[in-house]
Amino acid sequence: MVLDSLRLMAGYSVARPVNWHEGEDVIIVTAVSDEDAKEKFPKGFRTVKPYLRSTSQPDL
Protein backbone atom coordinates (compact mmCIF):
# COMPACT_ATOMS: atom_id res chain seq x y z
CA MET A 1 0.00 0.00 0.00
CA VAL A 2 2.86 2.40 0.75
CA LEU A 3 4.44 1.74 -2.64
CA ASP A 4 1.10 2.41 -4.36
CA SER A 5 0.86 5.73 -2.52
CA LEU A 6 4.35 6.70 -3.64
CA ARG A 7 3.56 5.76 -7.24
CA LEU A 8 0.40 7.87 -7.17
CA MET A 9 2.31 10.84 -5.76
CA ALA A 10 5.14 10.55 -8.29
CA GLY A 11 3.04 9.79 -11.34
CA TYR A 12 -0.15 11.75 -10.78
CA SER A 13 0.61 14.37 -8.10
CA VAL A 14 -2.10 13.07 -5.79
CA ALA A 15 -2.04 11.88 -2.18
CA ARG A 16 -4.17 9.44 -0.25
CA PRO A 17 -5.86 10.85 2.85
CA VAL A 18 -5.64 9.16 6.27
CA ASN A 19 -7.83 6.05 6.57
CA TRP A 20 -8.14 5.91 2.79
CA HIS A 21 -9.72 2.79 1.19
CA GLU A 22 -9.30 1.43 -2.34
CA GLY A 23 -11.59 3.25 -4.79
CA GLU A 24 -12.10 6.39 -2.71
CA ASP A 25 -11.18 9.85 -3.94
CA VAL A 26 -7.61 11.10 -3.64
CA ILE A 27 -6.31 14.60 -2.89
CA ILE A 28 -4.65 16.68 -5.61
CA VAL A 29 -1.46 18.24 -4.24
CA THR A 30 -1.37 22.03 -3.99
CA ALA A 31 1.61 22.27 -6.37
CA VAL A 32 -0.79 21.46 -9.25
CA SER A 33 -2.65 24.55 -10.52
CA ASP A 34 -6.32 24.40 -11.51
CA GLU A 35 -5.34 24.72 -15.18
CA ASP A 36 -2.91 21.79 -14.90
CA ALA A 37 -5.47 19.77 -12.94
CA LYS A 38 -8.01 20.19 -15.77
CA GLU A 39 -5.49 18.67 -18.18
CA LYS A 40 -4.22 15.98 -15.81
CA PHE A 41 -7.67 14.85 -14.62
CA PRO A 42 -10.04 14.94 -17.62
CA LYS A 43 -12.78 13.22 -15.59
CA GLY A 44 -12.83 16.36 -13.44
CA PHE A 45 -12.13 17.23 -9.84
CA ARG A 46 -14.01 18.68 -6.89
CA THR A 47 -12.87 21.82 -5.09
CA VAL A 48 -13.63 21.66 -1.36
CA LYS A 49 -11.53 24.71 -0.46
CA PRO A 50 -9.16 26.71 -2.70
CA TYR A 51 -6.29 24.62 -1.32
CA LEU A 52 -8.17 21.28 -1.15
CA ARG A 53 -9.22 19.46 -4.33
CA SER A 54 -10.13 15.83 -4.82
CA THR A 55 -10.55 13.52 -7.79
CA SER A 56 -11.25 9.85 -8.39
CA GLN A 57 -8.30 7.53 -7.95
CA PRO A 58 -6.18 7.24 -11.12
CA ASP A 59 -5.41 3.75 -12.38
CA LEU A 60 -1.92 2.56 -11.51
Secondary structure as UniProt FT lines:
FT   HELIX           2..12
FT   STRAND          14..15
FT   TURN            18..19
FT   TURN            22..23
FT   STRAND          26..28
FT   TURN            30..31
FT   HELIX           34..40
FT   TURN            42..43
FT   STRAND          46..49
FT   TURN            50..51
FT   STRAND          52..55
//
